[in-house]
């Protein structure tokens, strides 16, 4: 059993293959957190708790004579509010009488087979008997507020998911001003925080900082998980490396406003609280009402960051991604965006498709500019009718010619937005997020539709359902090119406007769920100005996400490096783009651009007709190489062989097959040197007793030699040279 509940002692232990998680409901009904780390078997760890008379830390009601017992110093599973714990809290509320306190006490615990679900929210799913659920019920007796903590124990995956359901079992309304998904109290430390910051065109840059006696906060208030902060954080012991040491991750399955907070307490314990951001948030729970806080994926490793990443990668592929495309090879595509932008007609698209077909490309994706009066980014969004005048043909004629060439057809859409000069806005101006009496802020001359309104979601569902049902479309790129402002819903009363951003996300998830269920054969790729909504919530509907609008290969190394700490390479949309690059002006060899793009879902985003004959032959070879490499991306393990943030000369990474029979090592020189040091890399994860052939020098080495002695590369000169080395097992010793 993964879950063990001792009803006599109140001790509850969760077991995965390599880890244990223990808590304890004491005689006062307070649920203590005791441990999360390597497996401990059946041990009772209550003896590790430390009690002391800590000045100015009050005692809860009924414990006034026991001065070493305080909610302010105990490690807890989920905190109340206003009753003596002054650290970061999980709850902030106002009861029917206006009081702000909530004293949550244990009611019950039960283990049930299978995985819980969350109403309206994406969450991990289980196959067969791969998960068991703990339902831990807490209650505030005065307000009648019940909090059910949900724990999904994926034993074989070494992941424990957490979520919270808040229900009003009282007689009056309760306003929630904060309702976190999970609290993790670590009794002992120290820990360092690894988080992933950035900006548009430079997302998910890792930064590692010590935790200290202040509150460190990661957040987005942009209506999306954002380019600036990813809803994923790692706590690592100070000396943890890729290959050794303790670390644990917290990843939200959520795509909207979020907050992850960390605090080191006066007693040296560390608290992490994660969930929906409480900035501009409130939710009114009427009697009988329920609020679902999004899921958090917790994972622990005592074998370094590489093993933590590997566990997240496997888990997301097996239990988050639901698309039938999850395990399938993805088609190599050509996207017309950087070749044409919005200046195209059907003939130009057909010419691109014909050239792509001749080089081995499998899909053409038509990007922005195919609909409405859309000649630039100031108009058209919301009027999703094919522009026959601009293209010079019907939609089916355009698609039919592409299909006759043997290519699949894909399409760019941006359903969540509307421009004010469209028929949709003229008919339904109240559907946009705007505040009465205020001129709204705009981004890219567009407003955001209020997806918190069911009629808006139904309209979009009907429109795009018809689009996919009536036309031969194999792929959808779902974009979102501005963040939310003027968040105000015309259908909510003034006192409930704090619900609008959360309801927007419920509407988005509903729309995605309906369309992806109705069209499982369609490959959906998420996008939000590139990587502005790259999170586990979107991966529940889109098995891949456009990693960044920055297609510069040298920048992409760092972006894909940071992304790989939590997200598998097969989820990263990555293309070979034009040189000089359109974002940076940097010139990079076609071979290097391909090596970098092959670390994700591979495609091209340039005018293939402008390539030389020699470059076109290279494209044919690159596509064939990617076909050989793709199984390693879908099934293998990703290793970061160098630190792409601090690399000064070269960056290297590796993909290894699950049975260790094959590996691919990629090396990109980012700063060629005069009188250079040797470029030397040690591989990882090979069978030490097996013999391997490496393609660079055509030599044979043992796995032990490649992992301990490594490979020394010949001098690589020129502008950003790269090499890809294939490692093949030949026989065992």
C-alpha positions in Angstrom: 0.0 0.0 0.0 1.2 3.5 -0.9 -0.8 5.1 2.0 -0.6 3.9 5.6 -3.0 5.5 8.1 -2.7 4.6 11.8 -6.0 5.7 13.3 -4.8 5.1 16.8 -1.7 7.4 16.7 -2.9 9.7 13.9 0.3 8.9 11.9 -0.1 9.0 8.1 2.7 7.9 5.8 2.8 8.1 2.0 5.3 5.8 0.2 6.6 6.0 -3.4 9.3 3.8 -4.8 12.2 5.9 -3.4 10.6 8.4 -1.1 8.4 8.8 2.0 6.1 11.6 3.1 4.9 11.6 6.7 2.4 13.6 8.7 0.7 13.4 12.1 -2.7 14.5 13.4 -2.2 15.2 17.1 -4.6 15.1 20.0 -5.6 18.7 19.3 -6.5 18.0 15.7 -3.5 19.9 14.3 -1.9 18.1 11.4 1.9 18.3 11.6 4.3 17.7 8.7 7.1 15.4 9.8 9.1 14.4 6.8 9.6 14.3 3.0 12.7 12.6 1.7 14.3 9.2 1.0 12.2 6.1 1.9 12.1 5.4 5.6 10.0 2.2 5.7 7.7 2.0 8.7 9.5 4.4 11.0 7.6 6.8 13.2 9.3 10.2 13.0 7.4 12.1 15.6 10.5 12.0 17.8 12.2 14.4 15.4 9.9 17.3 16.3 11.4 20.1 18.4 9.3 21.9 21.0 10.4 25.0 22.9 8.9 28.0 24.7 9.4 30.5 21.9 8.6 34.0 23.1 5.6 35.8 21.6 4.5 32.6 19.8 1.0 32.1 21.3 -0.7 28.9 22.3 -4.0 27.8 20.6 -7.1 27.7 22.7 -7.0 24.9 25.3 -3.2 24.7 25.3 -2.5 27.9 27.4 -0.5 25.9 30.0 1.7 24.2 27.4 4.0 27.1 26.4 6.2 25.0 24.1 3.2 24.2 21.8 2.5 26.9 19.2 1.1 27.0 15.7 3.8 29.6 15.1 6.6 27.0 15.4 5.0 23.7 14.4 5.5 22.3 10.8 2.0 22.0 9.4 0.3 20.4 6.4 -2.1 23.4 5.8 -2.5 26.5 7.8 -5.5 28.4 9.1 -5.6 32.1 9.5 -5.4 34.5 12.4 -5.0 32.0 15.2 -1.3 32.3 16.0 0.8 31.3 13.0 2.5 34.4 11.7 4.4 32.8 8.8 3.2 32.7 5.2 -0.4 31.3 5.4 -2.5 29.2 3.1 -5.8 31.0 3.9 -7.1 34.5 4.2 -10.8 34.9 4.5 -13.8 36.8 6.0 -16.6 34.9 7.7 -20.3 35.7 7.7 -19.6 37.9 10.8 -16.6 39.6 9.2 -14.1 37.9 11.3 -10.8 36.8 9.6 -9.9 33.8 11.7 -9.9 30.1 10.6 -8.8 27.4 12.9 -8.5 24.2 10.9 -8.6 20.9 12.8 -8.4 17.3 11.7 -11.7 15.5 11.0 -10.8 12.4 9.0 -8.4 10.6 6.7 -9.1 7.9 4.2 -7.2 6.2 1.4 -9.1 5.5 -1.8 -7.9 3.7 -4.9 -7.3 5.8 -8.1 -6.6 9.4 -8.7 -8.9 12.3 -7.6 -10.2 14.8 -10.1 -10.7 18.6 -9.7 -13.9 20.3 -10.9 -13.1 22.4 -14.0 -9.3 22.1 -13.6 -6.6 20.1 -15.3 -4.8 17.6 -13.2 -2.6 14.5 -13.4 -4.4 11.3 -14.5 -3.7 7.7 -13.5 -3.5 4.6 -15.6 -4.8 1.4 -14.0 -3.4 1.1 -10.4 -0.7 3.6 -10.7 -2.1 6.0 -8.1 -3.8 6.0 -4.7 -5.5 9.0 -3.1 -5.4 10.3 0.4 -8.3 12.5 1.4 -7.5 14.5 4.5 -10.3 16.5 5.9 -9.9 19.6 8.1 -12.6 21.9 9.4 -13.1 25.3 11.1 -16.0 24.7 13.4 -17.1 28.3 13.7 -17.5 29.2 10.0 -18.3 25.7 8.9 -15.4 25.9 6.4 -14.1 22.4 5.4 -10.8 22.0 3.6 -10.2 18.6 2.0 -6.5 18.1 1.3 -6.0 15.7 -1.6 -2.8 13.7 -2.1 -2.3 11.7 -5.2 0.5 9.1 -4.6 2.1 7.9 -7.8 4.3 5.3 -6.2 6.2 4.1 -9.3 6.7 7.7 -10.6 8.0 9.1 -7.2 5.6 12.0 -7.5 3.0 13.1 -4.9 0.4 15.5 -6.2 -1.5 17.9 -3.9 -4.6 20.0 -4.2 -7.3 21.4 -1.9 -11.1 21.6 -2.0 -12.7 24.3 0.1 -16.4 23.9 1.0 -18.8 26.0 2.9 -20.8 23.8 5.2 -22.0 26.7 7.3 -25.0 29.0 7.1 -23.6 32.2 5.8 -21.3 33.3 2.9 -17.5 33.1 3.4 -15.2 35.3 1.3 -11.9 33.7 0.4 -9.1 36.2 -0.2 -6.4 33.6 -0.4 -6.8 29.8 -0.9 -3.5 28.1 -1.5 -3.2 24.7 -3.1 -0.5 23.3 -0.8 1.9 24.0 2.0 5.2 22.2 2.5 7.0 22.7 5.8 10.5 21.3 5.9 11.7 21.1 9.5 15.4 21.2 8.8 17.6 22.9 6.2 19.3 24.9 4.8 17.9 25.1 1.3 18.5 27.1 -1.8 15.8 28.3 -4.3 16.1 27.6 -8.0 13.5 29.5 -10.0 13.0 30.3 -13.7 12.6 34.0 -14.5 12.7 35.8 -17.9 11.0 38.1 -20.3 9.4 37.8 -23.8 12.0 36.2 -26.0 14.2 35.0 -23.1 12.0 32.8 -20.9 12.8 30.3 -18.1 16.3 31.5 -17.2 17.4 29.6 -14.1 18.6 31.5 -11.0 19.8 29.9 -7.8 19.7 31.9 -4.6 20.0 31.0 -0.9 16.8 31.1 1.2 17.0 33.5 4.0 14.9 34.9 6.8 12.6 36.9 4.5 9.8 35.9 2.2 10.9 35.1 -1.3 8.0 35.3 -3.8 7.6 34.0 -7.4 4.4 35.3 -8.9 2.5 36.3 -12.0 -0.4 38.8 -12.0 -0.6 38.9 -15.8 -3.5 36.5 -16.3 -1.1 33.9 -17.6 1.7 31.9 -16.0 3.9 34.4 -17.9 7.3 34.9 -19.6 8.6 36.5 -16.4 8.1 33.7 -13.9 7.4 30.0 -14.4 5.1 28.2 -11.9 7.8 25.8 -11.0 10.4 26.0 -8.3 13.1 23.7 -6.9 14.5 23.7 -3.3 18.0 22.3 -3.3 20.6 21.6 -0.6 23.5 24.0 -1.0 25.9 21.5 -2.5 23.4 19.8 -4.7 24.7 19.3 -8.3 23.3 17.7 -11.4 24.5 14.3 -10.3 24.3 14.3 -6.5 22.5 15.9 -3.5 19.0 16.6 -2.2 16.4 18.6 -4.2 12.7 18.7 -4.4 10.4 20.4 -6.9 7.0 22.1 -6.7 5.2 22.5 -10.1 1.7 24.0 -10.4 -0.7 22.5 -12.9 -2.1 26.0 -13.5 -1.8 28.6 -16.3 -3.1 31.8 -14.7 -2.0 34.1 -11.9 0.0 32.2 -9.4 2.2 32.6 -6.4 4.9 30.5 -4.9 6.3 31.8 -1.6 9.2 30.6 0.5 10.1 31.6 4.1 12.8 30.5 6.6 11.2 30.7 10.0 12.7 31.8 13.3 13.1 28.1 14.2 15.1 27.5 10.9 12.3 25.5 9.3 11.4 26.3 5.7 7.9 26.8 4.4 6.8 26.7 0.7 3.2 27.8 -0.1 1.9 27.5 -3.7 -1.3 28.2 -5.5 -3.4 30.8 -7.2 -2.1 34.3 -6.6 -4.0 36.2 -3.9 -3.3 39.5 -5.7 -6.7 41.0 -6.7 -8.3 37.6 -5.9 -11.4 36.8 -3.9 -14.0 34.1 -4.1 -17.3 34.0 -2.3 -18.4 30.6 -1.0 -22.1 30.6 -0.5 -23.5 27.8 1.8 -22.9 24.6 0.0 -20.4 26.2 -2.4 -17.0 24.8 -3.3 -13.7 26.2 -4.5 -11.0 24.0 -6.1 -7.4 25.1 -5.6 -5.2 23.9 -8.5 -2.9 20.9 -8.3 0.8 21.0 -7.3 3.2 18.2 -8.4 5.8 17.5 -5.7 8.9 15.4 -6.5 12.0 14.6 -4.4 15.4 13.4 -5.4 18.6 12.6 -3.4 20.5 11.9 -6.6 20.8 15.5 -7.9 19.0 17.8 -10.3 19.3 15.5 -13.3 17.3 12.7 -11.6 14.7 15.2 -10.4 14.2 16.4 -14.0 14.0 12.9 -15.3 11.2 12.1 -12.8 9.3 15.2 -13.8 9.8 14.4 -17.5 8.5 10.9 -17.2 5.6 12.0 -15.0 4.5 14.8 -17.4 4.6 12.4 -20.4 2.7 9.6 -18.6 0.3 11.4 -16.4 -0.2 15.0 -17.6 -0.2 14.9 -21.4 -3.4 13.2 -22.5 -3.2 13.7 -26.3 -3.0 10.7 -28.5 0.1 12.5 -29.8 1.9 11.9 -26.5 4.0 9.0 -27.6 3.8 9.5 -31.4 6.6 11.0 -33.6 5.6 14.6 -34.4 5.6 15.6 -38.1 8.5 17.9 -39.2 6.8 21.1 -40.2 7.4 24.3 -42.1 5.8 27.5 -40.7 5.4 30.4 -43.1 5.7 33.2 -40.4 9.3 34.3 -40.7 9.2 33.6 -44.5 6.2 35.8 -45.2 4.8 37.3 -42.0 1.3 38.5 -43.2 2.3 39.3 -46.7 1.2 36.2 -48.7 -1.4 34.8 -51.0 -2.2 31.2 -51.8 0.4 30.9 -54.6 3.2 31.9 -52.2 2.0 29.4 -49.6 1.8 26.7 -52.3 5.3 27.5 -53.4 6.6 27.2 -49.9 4.8 23.9 -49.5 6.1 22.5 -52.8 9.7 23.3 -51.8 9.2 21.9 -48.3 7.8 18.6 -49.7 10.8 18.2 -52.0 13.1 18.4 -49.0 11.2 15.9 -46.8 9.0 18.2 -44.7 5.7 16.6 -43.6 3.4 19.5 -42.7 2.8 23.1 -43.7 1.5 25.5 -41.0 -0.3 28.7 -42.1 0.4 31.3 -39.5 -1.3 34.7 -38.7 -2.9 36.7 -41.5 -5.3 34.2 -43.2 -8.6 35.6 -41.8 -10.8 38.7 -41.7 -9.2 42.1 -42.5 -5.9 40.9 -41.2 -3.0 42.6 -43.0 -1.2 43.6 -39.8 -1.6 43.0 -36.0 -4.0 45.9 -35.5 -7.2 44.3 -36.9 -9.1 41.2 -37.6 -8.9 39.1 -34.4 -12.4 37.8 -33.7 -13.6 37.6 -37.3 -12.5 34.1 -38.1 -13.6 33.9 -41.7 -11.1 32.9 -44.4 -10.0 35.9 -46.5 -10.7 34.6 -50.0 -9.9 38.0 -51.5 -6.4 38.1 -50.0 -5.6 34.5 -50.6 -7.2 34.3 -54.1 -9.0 31.0 -53.4 -11.3 29.2 -51.0 -10.1 27.7 -47.8 -10.6 24.2 -49.0 -8.8 25.0 -52.3 -5.8 26.2 -50.3 -5.8 23.1 -48.1 -6.6 20.7 -50.9 -3.5 21.8 -52.9 -1.3 21.4 -49.9 -2.7 17.9 -49.2 -2.3 16.9 -52.9 1.4 17.6 -52.4 1.5 15.0 -49.6 1.7 17.5 -46.7 -0.5 17.7 -43.7 -2.0 21.2 -43.1 -1.8 23.2 -39.9 -3.3 26.5 -38.8 -2.6 29.4 -36.4 -5.4 30.8 -34.3 -5.8 33.2 -31.3 -9.2 32.5 -29.9 -9.0 34.4 -26.7 -8.6 37.9 -28.3 -10.6 40.5 -30.2 -9.8 43.7 -32.1 -12.2 46.6 -31.7 -12.6 47.1 -35.4 -14.2 43.7 -36.0 -17.8 42.5 -36.4 -17.5 40.4 -33.3 -16.6 43.4 -31.1 -19.4 45.5 -32.8 -21.9 42.8 -31.9 -20.7 42.0 -28.4 -18.5 44.8 -26.9 -19.5 43.6 -23.5 -17.7 40.3 -24.2 -14.3 42.0 -23.8 -12.6 42.5 -20.5 -13.1 46.3 -19.9 -14.0 48.4 -16.9 -17.1 50.6 -17.2 -16.1 54.3 -17.5 -12.5 53.6 -18.3 -10.7 53.4 -21.6 -9.0 50.0 -21.6 -5.3 49.4 -22.0 -4.5 47.5 -25.2 -1.7 45.2 -26.3 -1.0 44.6 -30.0 -4.3 46.6 -30.6 -6.4 43.8 -29.1 -8.5 43.2 -26.1 -9.2 39.9 -24.2 -12.5 38.1 -24.4 -14.1 37.3 -21.1 -13.8 33.5 -21.1 -15.4 33.6 -17.6 -18.7 33.9 -19.4 -20.2 30.6 -20.5 -21.8 32.2 -23.6 -18.4 33.4 -24.8 -16.9 30.0 -24.4 -19.9 28.4 -26.2 -19.5 30.8 -29.1 -15.8 30.1 -29.5 -16.4 26.4 -29.2 -19.0 26.4 -31.9 -16.8 28.5 -34.2 -13.7 26.5 -33.9 -15.5 23.2 -33.8 -17.0 24.0 -37.2 -13.6 25.1 -38.5 -12.0 21.8 -37.5 -15.0 19.6 -38.5 -15.4 21.2 -42.0 -11.7 21.4 -43.0 -8.8 19.0 -43.2 -6.7 20.5 -40.4 -4.1 18.3 -38.7 -2.5 20.8 -36.4 -3.5 23.9 -34.4 -1.1 26.5 -33.0 -3.1 28.2 -30.2 -1.6 31.6 -29.5 -2.2 34.3 -26.9 -0.4 37.5 -27.6 -1.2 39.8 -24.7 -1.6 39.7 -20.9 -4.8 40.6 -19.1 -5.6 44.1 -18.0 -8.9 45.8 -17.1 -10.1 42.5 -15.5 -13.8 43.2 -15.0 -16.6 40.9 -15.8 -20.0 42.4 -16.8 -21.8 39.4 -15.4 -20.4 39.5 -11.9 -21.6 41.8 -9.1 -19.2 44.4 -7.7 -18.4 42.3 -4.6 -17.3 39.3 -6.8 -15.0 40.9 -9.3 -12.1 39.2 -7.6 -13.3 36.0 -9.2 -12.9 37.2 -12.8 -9.3 36.1 -13.5 -9.9 32.6 -12.0 -13.1 32.2 -13.9 -11.3 33.2 -17.1 -9.0 30.2 -16.6 -11.9 27.9 -16.0 -13.4 29.0 -19.3 -10.1 28.6 -21.1 -9.7 25.1 -19.8 -13.3 24.2 -20.6 -12.8 25.4 -24.2 -9.5 23.5 -24.6 -11.0 20.4 -23.1 -14.0 20.3 -25.3 -12.1 20.9 -28.5 -9.2 18.5 -27.8 -11.7 15.8 -26.8 -13.7 16.3 -30.0 -10.7 16.3 -32.2 -8.1 13.9 -30.6 -6.4 13.4 -34.0 -5.4 17.1 -34.2 -2.0 18.0 -32.8 -2.5 21.1 -30.6 0.5 23.3 -29.9 0.2 25.9 -27.1 1.7 29.4 -27.5 1.5 32.7 -25.7 3.8 35.1 -27.5 6.1 32.2 -27.5 6.7 30.8 -24.0 4.4 33.0 -21.9 2.2 30.1 -20.9 4.6 27.1 -20.8 3.2 25.1 -17.8 1.8 21.8 -16.8 -1.8 23.1 -17.0 -1.5 23.8 -20.8 0.3 20.5 -21.3 -2.8 18.7 -20.2 -4.4 19.8 -23.5 -1.4 20.6 -25.8 1.4 18.0 -25.9 3.8 20.6 -27.1 4.3 24.4 -26.5 6.1 26.9 -28.6 9.2 27.4 -26.4 9.9 31.1 -27.3 9.5 33.7 -30.0 13.3 34.1 -29.9 14.4 31.6 -32.6 18.1 32.6 -32.4 19.9 29.3 -31.9 22.4 30.6 -29.3 19.7 32.2 -27.2 17.5 29.1 -27.6 20.2 26.9 -26.0 19.7 28.8 -22.7 15.9 28.9 -23.0 15.7 25.2 -23.7 18.2 24.5 -21.0 16.2 26.3 -18.3 12.9 24.7 -19.6 14.5 21.2 -19.3 14.7 21.4 -15.5 11.0 20.6 -15.3 9.6 20.0 -18.8 10.5 17.2 -21.3 12.2 18.1 -24.5 9.4 16.6 -26.6 7.1 19.3 -25.3 9.4 22.2 -26.6 8.4 23.6 -29.9 11.7 24.5 -31.7 12.4 25.5 -35.3 15.3 26.3 -37.6 14.8 29.9 -38.5 16.4 32.4 -40.9 20.0 33.7 -40.7 20.7 36.5 -39.9 18.1 35.9 -37.2 15.1 38.1 -37.3 15.1 38.8 -33.5 18.9 39.3 -32.9 20.5 39.8 -36.2 23.0 37.1 -35.4 24.3 34.8 -38.2 24.5 31.2 -37.3 25.3 28.2 -39.5 22.4 26.1 -40.7 23.9 23.0 -39.2 24.1 24.7 -35.7 20.5 25.9 -36.0 19.4 22.3 -36.7 21.4 20.8 -33.8 19.7 23.2 -31.4 16.2 22.7 -32.9 16.6 18.9 -32.7 16.5 19.3 -28.9 12.8 19.9 -29.2 9.9 19.3 -31.7 11.6 19.9 -35.0 10.6 22.2 -37.8 11.6 25.1 -40.1 10.5 28.7 -40.0 12.2 30.4 -42.9 11.9 30.8 -46.7 13.3 27.5 -47.9 13.4 28.8 -51.5 16.2 31.2 -50.5 18.5 28.4 -49.5 21.4 27.4 -51.7 21.3 24.0 -53.4 23.9 22.8 -50.9 21.8 24.1 -48.0 18.7 22.3 -49.4 20.7 19.0 -49.4 21.6 19.7 -45.8 17.9 20.1 -44.9 17.2 16.7 -46.3 20.0 15.2 -44.2 18.8 17.1 -41.1 15.3 15.7 -41.4 16.6 12.2 -41.8 18.8 12.7 -38.7 15.9 14.0 -36.7 13.8 10.9 -37.6 16.6 8.8 -36.1 16.9 11.1 -33.0 13.2 11.6 -32.3 12.6 8.3 -30.4 15.3 9.5 -27.9 13.4 12.7 -27.3 10.1 10.9 -26.8 11.3 8.1 -24.6 14.9 8.8 -23.5 16.5 10.7 -20.7 17.8 14.3 -21.1 21.1 15.2 -19.5 22.5 18.7 -19.1 26.2 18.0 -19.5 27.2 21.7 -19.0 25.7 24.8 -17.4 24.3 26.8 -20.3 23.9 29.9 -18.1 27.6 30.1 -17.2 29.2 28.4 -20.2 31.8 30.6 -21.7 33.1 28.4 -24.6 30.6 25.6 -25.4 27.3 24.0 -24.3 26.6 20.2 -24.4 23.6 18.0 -23.7 22.7 14.3 -24.1 19.7 12.1 -24.8 19.9 8.5 -23.8 17.6 5.6 -24.6 15.8 3.9 -21.7 17.7 0.7 -22.3 21.0 2.6 -22.6 21.6 1.2 -26.1 21.8 4.5 -27.8 22.6 8.1 -27.0 23.1 11.4 -28.8 25.4 14.1 -27.6 25.2 17.6 -29.0 27.9 20.2 -28.6 27.6 23.9 -29.7 30.6 26.2 -29.5 29.3 29.6 -28.4 32.6 31.4 -28.3 35.4 29.9 -30.5 38.8 30.6 -28.9 42.2 31.4 -30.3 44.8 29.0 -28.8 41.8 27.1 -27.5 41.4 24.9 -24.5 40.2 21.4 -25.4 36.5 20.8 -25.6 36.0 17.9 -23.3 32.7 16.3 -22.3 31.9 13.4 -19.9 28.8 11.5 -20.9 26.3 10.1 -18.4 24.0 7.1 -17.9 25.6 4.5 -20.2 26.1 0.9 -19.2 29.6 0.8 -17.8 30.2 -2.8 -18.9 29.0 -2.3 -22.5 31.0 -1.3 -25.6 29.9 1.8 -27.5 30.7 3.1 -30.9 30.9 6.9 -31.1 30.4 8.6 -34.5 32.8 11.5 -34.1 36.1 9.5 -34.4 34.6 6.1 -35.2 36.2 4.6 -32.1 34.8 2.1 -29.6 34.9 2.7 -25.8 33.3 1.2 -22.8 30.4 3.0 -21.2 32.6 3.5 -18.2 35.3 5.2 -20.3 32.8 7.5 -22.0 31.3 8.5 -18.6 34.5 8.8 -16.5 37.2 9.7 -19.1 34.9 11.4 -21.6 35.4 12.6 -25.1 37.8 15.3 -26.4 36.6 17.0 -29.5 38.7 18.3 -32.4 39.1 22.1 -32.7 35.8 23.6 -33.9 36.3 27.0 -35.5 34.1 29.6 -37.2 30.9 31.2 -36.2 29.1 29.0 -33.6 30.1 25.5 -34.9 28.2 22.5 -33.6 28.5 18.7 -33.7 26.1 15.9 -32.9 27.7 12.6 -31.8 25.8 9.3 -32.0 26.6 6.7 -29.5 25.6 3.1 -30.3 26.1 0.0 -28.1 27.9 -2.7 -30.0 28.2 -5.6 -27.5 28.7 -6.3 -23.8 32.0 -7.3 -22.2 
